[in-house]
Amino acid sequence: MTTEIETPQNNDSAPKATSGRSSGRLLPTLLFVVVALLVVLVARGILARTHAEASLAQATERNADIVVRTVHPHLGSPSMELVLPGNIEAFSDTPIYARADGYVRRWYADIGVHVKAGQLLAEIETPELDQQLAQAQADLSTAEANANNARTNAERYSGLIKQNAVSQQDTDTFVNQAAATSSAVRSAQANVRRLREMQSFEKIYAPFDGVITARDIDVGNLITAGSNGGAKELFHLEAVNRLRVYVQVPQANSRAATPGTQADLVVPELPGQHFTAQIARTSNAMDPASRTLRVEVDVDNPRGTLIPGELATVHLKLPTAISSVIVPVNAVLFRSEGISAVVVQNGQIAIVPVTIGRDFGDSLEVTSGLSANDQIVVNPPDSIAAGQKVQIAAAGAQ
């Protein structure tokens, strides 16, 4: 039997085997750590990218909302002021003609003179009329004499007929003559009164208080009675203590222009002065050519400040039957489908059709479609659409 004796190995061999096993275990660990780190890094990158994409989406969504500036309409006035031109005319305006033919003896009032009713303006010589009156008076005396004679004969024959001293025919003849001559007397008397009335027209009097605006006569002028043919106007008289102002009100406002409505007058030549008046009457008929209503405004003019014939600016305070709101002119869209306003409702855009009333230049009157509680977008872009989300700018932001 053979015995094998193991030869002792070098002492360095054992440690070397241990070191190899340790290195074999460390490598997987390192690989695991590296992979774990890579996984962590990839996860962090993915999370960062996802967060960035979410933030970008939110920012994009926020930036997609238009920032708008809004205002609230304010209620319109219960009355509207309508400014129209008006023609000032005298309350009473009349030419003065002669009623009798003759020559101007003298005149007493020139243009611009204020006269009173009944004041003597001129005197006319009427020699032909005087002769006619003298003849008429003589004819009256003759008629009265004939009437007295006929009446006496009628009374005499009426007494004799009772005694059968005269015939009935003769009696009837004298009674009828008395009646006829009595009628002739009345006719002559009427003729005398007519000529005396004509003679009273030798003096020309002012028919009312006013101002003489024209004098077309002079001493010695031949005057023809009447106002037709070759008759000459003696004077022109206008009453200026109270004036009429005629205004043509458009059909759209004619229903509100009723008597008693307040009005103010302004004359360009009198800056800073206002004259209070009111509508006195209307024509109650539209002018078919201009579709306007003729309105008369009466204004007191005790000092004669206003002059007939002037052009005035009339401010009519007309009541409004429709409630309205006032919006800036840049809050209205003018599109092919009509006039509209952009209103913000629950963060979204709504396009609201509106009806425009008056145009005040920098603002507009809206009679339908809006209320005072609406939020109206100012300067809306043309591309804005209904349903679009918007953000309202903070107060004071431009």
C-alpha positions as CSV (number, residue, x, y, z in Angstrom):
1,M,0.0,0.0,0.0
2,T,1.3,3.1,-1.1
3,T,0.9,6.2,1.1
4,E,0.7,9.5,-0.6
5,I,2.3,12.3,1.2
6,E,0.9,15.8,0.4
7,T,3.5,18.3,-0.2
8,P,2.8,21.5,1.6
9,Q,1.7,24.5,-0.7
10,N,3.0,27.9,-0.7
11,N,1.4,30.1,1.9
12,D,0.5,32.7,-0.7
13,S,-1.9,30.5,-2.5
14,A,-4.9,30.8,-0.1
15,P,-5.1,34.6,0.0
16,K,-5.1,34.7,-3.7
17,A,-8.1,32.4,-3.9
18,T,-9.9,34.6,-1.4
19,S,-9.2,37.8,-3.3
20,G,-10.6,36.3,-6.5
21,R,-13.8,35.4,-4.9
22,S,-14.2,38.9,-3.4
23,S,-13.6,40.5,-6.8
24,G,-16.3,38.2,-8.3
25,R,-18.8,39.4,-5.8
26,L,-18.0,43.2,-6.1
27,L,-18.5,43.4,-9.8
28,P,-22.2,42.6,-9.8
29,T,-22.7,45.0,-7.0
30,L,-21.1,47.8,-8.9
31,L,-23.1,47.0,-11.9
32,F,-26.3,47.1,-9.9
33,V,-25.3,50.4,-8.4
34,V,-24.5,51.8,-11.9
35,V,-27.8,50.5,-13.3
36,A,-29.7,51.8,-10.3
37,L,-28.1,55.2,-10.8
38,L,-28.9,55.1,-14.5
39,V,-32.5,54.2,-13.7
40,V,-32.7,57.1,-11.2
41,L,-31.2,59.5,-13.6
42,V,-33.6,58.4,-16.4
43,A,-36.6,58.6,-14.0
44,R,-35.6,62.0,-12.9
45,G,-35.2,63.1,-16.5
46,I,-38.5,61.7,-17.4
47,L,-40.2,63.3,-14.4
48,A,-38.5,66.7,-15.1
49,R,-39.6,66.5,-18.8
50,T,-43.1,65.6,-17.8
51,H,-43.3,68.5,-15.3
52,A,-41.9,70.8,-17.9
53,E,-44.4,69.7,-20.5
54,A,-47.2,70.1,-18.0
55,S,-46.0,73.6,-17.1
56,L,-45.6,74.5,-20.8
57,A,-49.1,73.2,-21.5
58,Q,-50.5,75.3,-18.6
59,A,-48.5,78.4,-19.7
60,T,-49.7,77.8,-23.3
61,E,-53.3,77.5,-22.1
62,R,-52.9,80.7,-20.1
63,N,-51.3,82.6,-22.9
64,A,-54.0,81.4,-25.3
65,D,-56.7,83.3,-23.2
66,I,-57.0,86.9,-24.5
67,V,-56.6,89.6,-21.8
68,V,-59.3,92.2,-22.3
69,R,-60.2,95.4,-20.6
70,T,-63.9,95.8,-19.7
71,V,-66.2,98.6,-18.6
72,H,-69.8,98.8,-17.3
73,P,-72.3,100.9,-19.3
74,H,-73.9,103.7,-17.4
75,L,-77.6,104.5,-17.6
76,G,-78.7,107.1,-20.0
77,S,-80.7,110.2,-19.0
78,P,-84.5,109.9,-18.7
79,S,-84.6,112.9,-21.1
80,M,-82.6,113.5,-24.2
81,E,-81.3,116.8,-25.5
82,L,-82.0,117.3,-29.2
83,V,-80.1,120.2,-30.7
84,L,-81.6,121.7,-33.8
85,P,-81.5,125.0,-35.7
86,G,-84.4,127.4,-35.3
87,N,-85.7,130.5,-37.1
88,I,-86.6,133.4,-34.8
89,E,-89.7,135.3,-35.9
90,A,-91.8,138.1,-34.4
91,F,-94.9,136.9,-32.5
92,S,-97.0,139.3,-34.5
93,D,-95.8,140.6,-37.9
94,T,-97.9,142.8,-40.1
95,P,-97.6,145.3,-42.9
96,I,-99.7,148.5,-42.6
97,Y,-101.6,149.8,-45.6
98,A,-103.8,152.8,-46.1
99,R,-107.6,152.4,-46.2
100,A,-108.2,155.7,-48.0
101,D,-106.7,157.4,-51.1
102,G,-104.8,160.6,-50.6
103,Y,-101.4,162.2,-49.9
104,V,-99.1,161.8,-46.9
105,R,-99.4,164.9,-44.8
106,R,-96.8,163.8,-42.2
107,W,-95.4,160.7,-40.5
108,Y,-94.4,160.2,-36.9
109,A,-92.5,156.9,-36.6
110,D,-89.3,155.8,-38.3
111,I,-87.6,152.4,-38.5
112,G,-86.4,151.0,-35.2
113,V,-88.9,153.0,-33.1
114,H,-90.8,151.1,-30.4
115,V,-94.5,152.1,-30.6
116,K,-97.5,151.3,-28.5
117,A,-100.9,150.0,-29.6
118,G,-103.0,153.0,-30.8
119,Q,-100.0,155.3,-31.3
120,L,-100.4,157.7,-34.3
121,L,-98.0,156.8,-37.1
122,A,-99.0,159.0,-40.0
123,E,-101.7,161.3,-41.4
124,I,-103.1,161.3,-44.9
125,E,-104.9,164.2,-46.7
126,T,-108.0,162.9,-48.5
127,P,-109.6,165.9,-50.4
128,E,-111.7,163.7,-52.6
129,L,-113.1,161.7,-49.7
130,D,-113.9,165.0,-47.9
131,Q,-116.0,166.1,-50.9
132,Q,-117.8,162.8,-51.0
133,L,-118.7,163.1,-47.4
134,A,-120.0,166.6,-47.9
135,Q,-122.1,165.4,-50.8
136,A,-123.4,162.4,-48.8
137,Q,-124.4,164.8,-46.0
138,A,-126.3,167.0,-48.5
139,D,-128.1,163.9,-49.9
140,L,-129.0,162.9,-46.4
141,S,-130.6,166.3,-45.8
142,T,-132.6,166.0,-49.0
143,A,-133.8,162.5,-48.1
144,E,-134.8,163.6,-44.7
145,A,-136.8,166.5,-46.1
146,N,-138.6,164.3,-48.6
147,A,-139.3,161.8,-45.9
148,N,-140.8,164.4,-43.7
149,N,-143.1,165.7,-46.5
150,A,-144.1,162.1,-47.4
151,R,-144.8,161.3,-43.8
152,T,-147.0,164.4,-43.4
153,N,-149.0,163.6,-46.5
154,A,-149.5,160.0,-45.3
155,E,-150.7,161.1,-41.9
156,R,-153.1,163.7,-43.5
157,Y,-154.6,161.2,-46.0
158,S,-154.9,158.5,-43.2
159,G,-157.1,161.0,-41.3
160,L,-159.2,162.0,-44.3
161,I,-159.9,158.4,-45.4
162,K,-161.7,157.9,-42.1
163,Q,-164.1,160.6,-43.2
164,N,-164.4,159.2,-46.8
165,A,-163.0,162.6,-48.0
166,V,-160.3,161.0,-50.1
167,S,-159.9,157.8,-52.1
168,Q,-158.2,154.7,-50.7
169,Q,-155.8,154.7,-53.6
170,D,-154.5,158.2,-52.9
171,T,-154.1,157.3,-49.3
172,D,-152.1,154.1,-50.1
173,T,-150.0,156.1,-52.5
174,F,-148.9,158.6,-49.8
175,V,-148.4,155.9,-47.2
176,N,-146.1,154.0,-49.5
177,Q,-144.2,157.2,-50.4
178,A,-143.6,157.8,-46.7
179,A,-142.1,154.3,-46.3
180,A,-139.9,154.7,-49.4
181,T,-138.6,158.0,-48.3
182,S,-137.9,156.6,-44.9
183,S,-135.8,153.9,-46.4
184,A,-134.0,156.5,-48.5
185,V,-133.1,158.4,-45.3
186,R,-131.6,155.2,-43.8
187,S,-129.6,154.6,-46.9
188,A,-128.2,158.1,-46.9
189,Q,-127.4,157.8,-43.2
190,A,-125.5,154.6,-43.9
191,N,-123.5,156.3,-46.7
192,V,-122.6,159.1,-44.4
193,R,-121.4,156.7,-41.7
194,R,-119.3,154.8,-44.3
195,L,-117.6,157.9,-45.5
196,R,-117.0,159.2,-42.0
197,E,-115.4,155.8,-41.2
198,M,-113.3,156.1,-44.4
199,Q,-112.4,159.6,-43.3
200,S,-111.1,158.3,-39.9
201,F,-108.5,156.3,-41.9
202,E,-106.8,159.5,-42.6
203,K,-104.9,158.8,-39.5
204,I,-102.7,155.6,-39.3
205,Y,-102.4,154.0,-35.9
206,A,-100.3,151.1,-34.6
207,P,-102.4,148.0,-34.2
208,F,-100.2,146.5,-31.4
209,D,-97.0,147.2,-29.4
210,G,-93.9,146.6,-31.5
211,V,-91.0,147.9,-33.5
212,I,-91.3,149.7,-36.9
213,T,-89.0,147.6,-39.1
214,A,-89.9,149.4,-42.4
215,R,-91.2,152.9,-43.5
216,D,-92.0,153.2,-47.1
217,I,-93.6,156.6,-47.2
218,D,-92.6,160.3,-47.1
219,V,-94.5,163.5,-47.0
220,G,-96.4,164.2,-50.2
221,N,-96.5,160.6,-51.5
222,L,-99.6,159.6,-53.2
223,I,-101.3,156.8,-51.3
224,T,-103.6,154.2,-52.8
225,A,-106.0,152.4,-50.5
226,G,-105.8,148.6,-50.1
227,S,-103.1,146.0,-50.4
228,N,-103.5,144.9,-54.0
229,G,-102.4,146.3,-57.3
230,G,-100.4,149.4,-56.9
231,A,-101.1,149.9,-53.2
232,K,-98.0,150.8,-51.2
233,E,-97.1,149.4,-47.8
234,L,-96.8,152.3,-45.4
235,F,-95.1,150.7,-42.4
236,H,-94.1,147.2,-41.3
237,L,-94.6,146.5,-37.6
238,E,-93.3,143.5,-35.6
239,A,-94.0,142.6,-32.0
240,V,-90.7,141.6,-30.3
241,N,-91.6,141.3,-26.6
242,R,-92.4,137.7,-27.3
243,L,-91.0,135.7,-30.2
244,R,-91.7,132.5,-32.0
245,V,-88.9,130.1,-32.9
246,Y,-89.7,127.5,-35.6
247,V,-87.9,124.2,-35.4
248,Q,-88.1,121.2,-37.7
249,V,-88.0,118.1,-35.5
250,P,-87.1,114.8,-37.2
251,Q,-89.8,112.1,-37.4
252,A,-87.8,109.8,-35.0
253,N,-88.2,112.4,-32.2
254,S,-91.5,113.9,-33.2
255,R,-93.6,112.0,-30.7
256,A,-91.7,113.4,-27.7
257,A,-92.0,117.0,-28.9
258,T,-95.2,117.9,-27.1
259,P,-96.4,121.3,-25.9
260,G,-94.9,122.3,-22.6
261,T,-91.6,120.6,-23.3
262,Q,-88.6,122.7,-22.0
263,A,-86.2,124.3,-24.5
264,D,-83.1,126.5,-24.3
265,L,-82.0,128.9,-27.0
266,V,-78.5,129.9,-27.8
267,V,-77.5,132.6,-30.4
268,P,-73.9,132.5,-31.7
269,E,-73.7,136.3,-31.6
270,L,-74.6,136.2,-27.8
271,P,-72.0,133.8,-26.3
272,G,-72.7,132.7,-22.8
273,Q,-76.3,133.7,-22.9
274,H,-79.1,131.2,-22.7
275,F,-82.8,131.9,-23.1
276,T,-85.4,129.7,-21.5
277,A,-88.4,128.7,-23.6
278,Q,-90.9,125.9,-24.1
279,I,-92.7,124.3,-26.9
280,A,-96.0,126.1,-27.4
281,R,-97.6,124.2,-30.3
282,T,-96.9,121.8,-33.2
283,S,-98.3,121.5,-36.6
284,N,-99.5,117.9,-35.9
285,A,-98.5,117.0,-39.4
286,M,-95.3,115.7,-41.0
287,D,-93.7,117.5,-43.9
288,P,-93.7,114.9,-46.6
289,A,-90.6,116.3,-48.2
290,S,-88.3,116.4,-45.2
291,R,-90.2,114.1,-42.8
292,T,-90.0,116.6,-40.1
293,L,-92.6,118.1,-37.7
294,R,-92.9,121.9,-37.5
295,V,-92.6,122.9,-33.8
296,E,-93.1,126.4,-32.5
297,V,-91.2,127.5,-29.4
298,D,-92.2,130.7,-27.6
299,V,-89.6,132.7,-25.8
300,D,-90.0,135.9,-23.8
301,N,-87.9,138.9,-25.0
302,P,-88.7,141.8,-22.7
303,R,-85.4,143.6,-23.4
304,G,-85.4,143.0,-27.1
305,T,-82.1,141.1,-26.9
306,L,-83.2,138.6,-29.6
307,I,-83.9,140.0,-33.0
308,P,-86.5,138.5,-35.4
309,G,-84.9,136.8,-38.4
310,E,-81.9,135.5,-36.4
311,L,-80.8,131.9,-36.5
312,A,-80.7,130.2,-33.1
313,T,-79.6,126.8,-31.8
314,V,-82.5,125.2,-29.9
315,H,-81.8,122.6,-27.2
316,L,-85.0,120.6,-26.7
317,K,-85.3,118.5,-23.5
318,L,-87.3,115.6,-24.8
319,P,-88.4,112.8,-22.5
320,T,-87.3,109.3,-23.5
321,A,-89.8,106.5,-23.4
322,I,-87.1,103.8,-23.8
323,S,-84.4,103.1,-21.2
324,S,-80.9,103.3,-22.6
325,V,-77.3,102.9,-21.6
326,I,-74.2,104.8,-22.7
327,V,-71.1,102.9,-23.9
328,P,-67.8,104.1,-25.3
329,V,-67.7,104.3,-29.0
330,N,-64.7,101.9,-29.1
331,A,-66.8,99.2,-27.4
332,V,-68.9,98.5,-30.5
333,L,-68.2,96.2,-33.4
334,F,-69.4,97.1,-36.8
335,R,-69.6,93.9,-38.8
336,S,-71.4,92.7,-41.9
337,E,-74.0,91.0,-39.7
338,G,-74.8,94.2,-37.9
339,I,-73.8,96.4,-35.0
340,S,-72.9,94.4,-31.9
341,A,-71.0,94.6,-28.5
342,V,-68.6,92.1,-27.0
343,V,-69.7,91.0,-23.5
344,V,-67.8,88.8,-21.0
345,Q,-70.1,86.1,-19.5
346,N,-68.6,83.5,-17.1
347,G,-65.1,84.1,-18.6
348,Q,-66.2,83.6,-22.2
349,I,-67.0,86.0,-25.0
350,A,-70.6,86.6,-26.1
351,I,-71.4,88.7,-29.2
352,V,-74.6,90.7,-28.4
353,P,-76.5,92.6,-31.2
354,V,-77.3,96.2,-30.1
355,T,-79.4,99.1,-31.3
356,I,-77.7,102.5,-31.5
357,G,-79.6,105.6,-30.5
358,R,-77.8,108.9,-30.4
359,D,-74.1,109.4,-31.3
360,F,-72.3,111.7,-28.8
361,G,-68.9,111.5,-30.5
362,D,-66.9,109.6,-28.0
363,S,-69.8,107.6,-26.7
364,L,-73.0,106.0,-28.1
365,E,-76.5,105.5,-26.7
366,V,-77.6,101.9,-26.8
367,T,-81.4,101.5,-26.7
368,S,-81.5,97.7,-26.7
369,G,-79.3,94.7,-26.2
370,L,-77.3,95.9,-23.1
371,S,-77.8,96.6,-19.4
372,A,-75.8,98.5,-16.8
373,N,-74.6,95.2,-15.3
374,D,-72.9,93.9,-18.4
375,Q,-69.1,93.7,-18.8
376,I,-68.3,95.2,-22.2
377,V,-65.0,94.6,-23.8
378,V,-63.2,97.8,-24.8
379,N,-61.3,97.8,-28.2
380,P,-62.2,94.2,-29.0
381,P,-60.0,92.7,-31.8
382,D,-61.7,91.9,-35.1
383,S,-60.8,88.2,-34.7
384,I,-62.6,87.8,-31.4
385,A,-65.3,85.1,-31.6
386,A,-68.2,84.0,-29.4
387,G,-67.3,81.3,-26.8
388,Q,-63.7,82.3,-26.7
389,K,-62.2,82.3,-23.2
390,V,-60.7,85.6,-22.0
391,Q,-59.1,87.1,-19.0
392,I,-60.1,90.5,-17.6
393,A,-57.3,92.9,-17.1
394,A,-56.8,94.3,-13.7
395,A,-58.0,97.8,-13.0
396,G,-55.6,100.4,-14.3
397,A,-53.9,98.0,-16.7
398,Q,-53.5,99.2,-20.2
